[in-house]
């Protein structure tokens, strides 16, 4: 992970069979290791899924899951806090498009009690530093303080 930009975090990606109990096993391993899940999304096909997580201890989570036999990796992603208002996400993706940075995928959540939304973006590897610098320049804050 790049320590120069707080917007760039390590995302844990876990490959799992698409069957009953597989997600419970992953979550159980993470819970037993006392690792806090901050964001999560699942992409699936008929045979397998990819569980993508932002956790408070990504290297520890990776080691725990690999010891349990899971195929897992760490991937750098950009994580930002933004206003929870109509058009906020459109501004972010437009700024990246104008800077010619391709978004591979993203996921988001809203924290209504504090009035913010949080977005996790996976951009092309060569564009992550450029994207993080651009979003910082435009006033976006990191996902974590």
N, C-alpha and C positions, 0 to 999 in steps of 0.2 A: 504494500500500500504506500502511496505517496504521502509523506508526512508534511509536505509543504503546503498542501491545500486541504483544509478540513472538509471540503465538499466531496472529496474522493474517499470512499469507504470500501472495505472488503465485504462483498456479498458472498454468502455461503450458498452454493448450489449442490443439492443432493439428488442423485438419480435413484428412482425407486420404482419397483414393479407397481403396476396399477391394479392393486388387489386390496381386499378388506384387511385392515390392520396395519398396512405398511406405514401410513402417516402416523398412526398411534405409536409405532415403534420408534420412528424418528423423533417425535415430540417427547416420548418417554426418555430417550437417551439425553436429549437436550435439558429436560427438566431435572433429571437425576444429577447432571453435572452443574446444576444451578446457574444455567446460562439464560439470560433474559432475551426474549424475542421482541424486537422493536418493529419489524415489518415482515410481511410474508406474502408470497403469491405462489400459485401452483399452475404450471402448464402441463397439460397431459395429452397423451395419445391413447389408443386402445390398449397398448401393452405396457407403457411406462409413463412416469411423470417426472418433472423436474420441480423440486421444491426449492424456491429461492427465498433466502432469509437475510435480514439484517439483524445481527445479534450483538450483544455487548462484548462478547469475547470470541471473535471469529476464528482465531487460530486454535483456541481451546476446543471450540465446537467441531472444527475440522478433524482434530486429532481424536476426539471422542467418537465421532461417527466412523472414521476410518478404522479405528480399533474394533468397532462393532460390525465391520464388514461392509459398510456402505461405500459407494463410489461418490466422492464429494470433492469439490474444488472451491477455491476462492477466486473471485472475479472482481476487479475494480469497477465500481459504479459511482455515479454522481448522485448525491442526496441533498436536496434543498428544502428549505421551508419557504412557503409563499403565502400570499393572502388567500383566504377562502372566499373568493368572489367570482362572479361570472367573467370569463375571459382571461383569468390569471394563467391557466395552463396554456391557452392559445398564445399568450405573449412569450412564454418560455420556449415553446417549440418553434415559434416563428423566429425568435432570435437565433436559435441554433440552426435553423434552415438557412437563414440569411448569412450565417457564418460558414455554411457548407459543411455542417457537422451532421452526420446521419445518426438517427436514433434507432437502435436495434430493438429495444423494447422499453417499456416503462410501467410502473405501477404506482398507485397513489392512495392516500387515505386522508381523511379530514378529522381534525381535532376541534370539534365545534366549541368546546368549553374554553379554548384559548383563541379561537378565531383564525386558525391557520390550517393550511393543507400541507402535506409533505409528499414529495415526489422523488422516486428512485428512478434514475435513467441509466440505461446501458447504452453507451455510444461506441462508435468504432474506436479501437485502441489508440490510433493516432490522433483522434480528436478529443480525448478525455481532458488533457491539460488545457487545450484551447477552449473547450466548452466550460470547464470550471472557471477559468479566468474570465471568460465572457460573462457568465452568470454572476460572478462576484462583482465585476465592473457595473453590471446593471442593478446591483443592490440586493441580490438574493443572498440569504444567509444559509449556512450549513444546516443540515438536518439536526445535528447535535451542536450545542453551544461550544 
